[in-house]
Amino acid sequence: MRFKSLLFLPVTVCALFDDESAVSLSPVVVTATRSAQSTDTLPVAVTVFTADDLRSSPSLAIDDTLRTDPSFSLFRRTGSLTANPTAQGVSLRGLGPSGASRSLVLLDGVPLNDPFGGWVAWTKVPKLALSSAEIVHGGGSGAWGNSALGGAVQLLTTPPSGNHATVEAFVGDFDTRGGEISATGSTADNRHSVTVNAAAFATDGVYLIRNPGAIDRPADLDYQRVQASWRSAITDTLDLTVTGRLYTEDRGNGTPFQRNSSDEAFLSAALTGSDTRAFTWSAVLYIQDQSFASFFSSVNALRTAETPANDQYDVPATAFGGAFTATWIADSDAVTTLGIDTRHVEGETRERFNFALGPFDRRAGGEQTFAGLFARHDRALTSTLHASAGARLDTWQNTDGFRRESGPVPLNQTFPDQDGVEFSPNLGLVWQPAPDFRARASAYQAFRVPTLNEYYRPFRVGTVTTNANPDLVPETLTGFETGLDFGRPDAPLGASLTAFVNELSDAVTNVTIAPNTRERHNLDHVRVQGLEASLRTRPHATLELSAAYLFTDARVTSPGPAAPASLDGNRLAQVPRHTLTTSATWNAPFALHLTARARWFSAQYEDDENTLRLAPATTVDLGVSRRFAKCWEVFVAIENLFDTEVETGRTTAGVVSIAPPRWSRAGLRYDW
């Protein structure tokens, strides 16, 4: 991965590729502190993907590109092109993966996490419009409040400016076809600009299990997205950006009955200003209205027939909120950031269940409200020592929780309102005795309130039923990390080493309470500790090699009275102890650009009881592109080059789910 400055400059893509004189600087990131700050002074580990990294990746899906960082993973080993949307929550450093996601994912400062369930629909992301992606490991990104328990991932788009466009079209295996366009137009004085991004994608898909039967089908996918942003320079120091997005997705999950669909309408307005060079501020308001539907079935042992299990025919959810952030630079060595944010969520599930006797109807849901104040101060104590201190104070409320069911034993439950106050401090030190060496340490606390889905909605997958739990309490994390970084971004050699310990209290997990029955419970205590290491070298001006490694020991250290004592000492489900990624980029002769990437992960467990083992695996991806006629580019990408079988799930009946086999595509890109 190459690290470049993330300053937002109005340049065309063609100019970007032709510029060989750019000076490589330490990245300026915004996700860690909610204000622009050089990674040189950040006490936490941050990974930055530049626009070039994202563009040249062999991966079609943005979440698969982010897997170059071994700390990043989804709930399961498969990516967003084949995973059920409810399994697309993000885990960082193996901090208890779950569909709900213990990490916050943002697009230009606005949460992408589903309002009802917490998972992330990665196909919403306007890939060609992205300028960078930032991953903040661990709870050091607690400035964002709820859901940033395990860290934060932010995807940033290029603000509308100038006149340029990129068009991309591709075809591939399994009747895959798609295209995307991102175009920006501006007035002559560049005071008013519009960017439009639109994409369409379809594939017949791949089989999701090892030994498909007569009832199994490839997991097809079809989505469309259009996003438009309008920027206006109201004054020389005041900018307004309005963004709207429409999105729809339909996908199959491996059998005729099992399908799901998503629809979303989104609108945001962001105002940024700077009264003086030393004072900047931003304000954002947003509203998101969406619906989700998903059908689950039970398949017989011979995989020749399926019966309906649950028809989640509608999950309407609405989220709206806003934030205000102000930053003062007292002098070159002191920066203060203050702010406030709020988010309100309401949603419910509407579904049919128990088809053997019914079907019967179920409705369950409620409302959640969050509000927080945050402050942070960064200061140089000496010429080589930099300190930071921050804190958040949050209030949260759950209201109008309910669950109503028809059937032989009707339910009409209303749940007591809940509320709480959370305090999340963080402290950090960075010692940089030389430009190419620094040591850092950070301590922090963070929290996550369970989602409406976790509180109120039971669900069934195959023969396993998981019960909801309206008595869940928020998860809290106390963490510490320390690290060493060597080498500047433009140096021929760079390395990083980070050790971390996270103590997670009241971790929400699905606990097995009987055969084929699980229930959401808070575990008293979970410890996740480990080591991150990375190495980057540039042996030649045209070749860059990198490797990154994550060791994670994630264990239940105290199950608590609500969970079986046998869980004590067990490893967390879906967390491998070892993950290693390597990558190489080569500007080869004949104007060829090659990107190769490998990812190895050790064995992990499917279940909390550590009885269902998923085998280790190694995958290799390869991308080759060539630019010609200045602004044309042809590319070929192959994911899972050696057709490795990757186990992604295993049932007690012996059914093994697998990730996609080798998947190739070729396409053409044009910039102007």
Secondary structure, 3 states (H helix, E strand, C coil): CCCCCCCCCCCCHHHHHHCCCCCCCCCEECCCCCCCEEHHHCCCCEEEEEHHHHHHCCCCCHHHHHCCCCCEEECCCCCCCCCCHHHCCEEECCCCCCCCCCCEEEECCEECECCCCCCECHHHCCHHHEEEEEEEEHHHHHHHCCCCCCEEEEEEECCCCCCEEEEEEEEECCCEEEEEEEEEEECCCCCEEEEEEEEEEEEEEECCECCCCCCCCCEEEEEEEEEEEEEEEEECCEEEEEEEEEEEEEEECCCCCCEEEEEEEEEEEEEEEEEECCEEEEEEEEEEEEEEEEEEEEECCCCCCEEEEEEEEECCEEEEEEEEEEEEEEECCEEEEEEEEEEEEEEEEEEEECCCCCCEEEEEEEEEEEEEEEEEEEEECCCCEEEEEEEEEEEEEEEEEEEEECCCCCEEEECCCEEEEEEEEEEEEEEEEECCEEEEEEEEEEEECCCHHHHHCCEEECCEEEECCCCCCCEEEEEEEEEEEECCCCCCEEEEEEEEEEEEEEEEEEEEEECCEEEEEEEEEEEEEEEEEEEEEEEECCEEEEEEEEEEEEEEEECCCCCCHHHCCCECCCCCCEEEEEEEEEEECCCEEEEEEEEEECCEECCCCCCCEECCEEEEEEEEEEEECCCEEEEEEEECCCCCCCEEEECCCCCEEECCCCEEEEEEEEEC
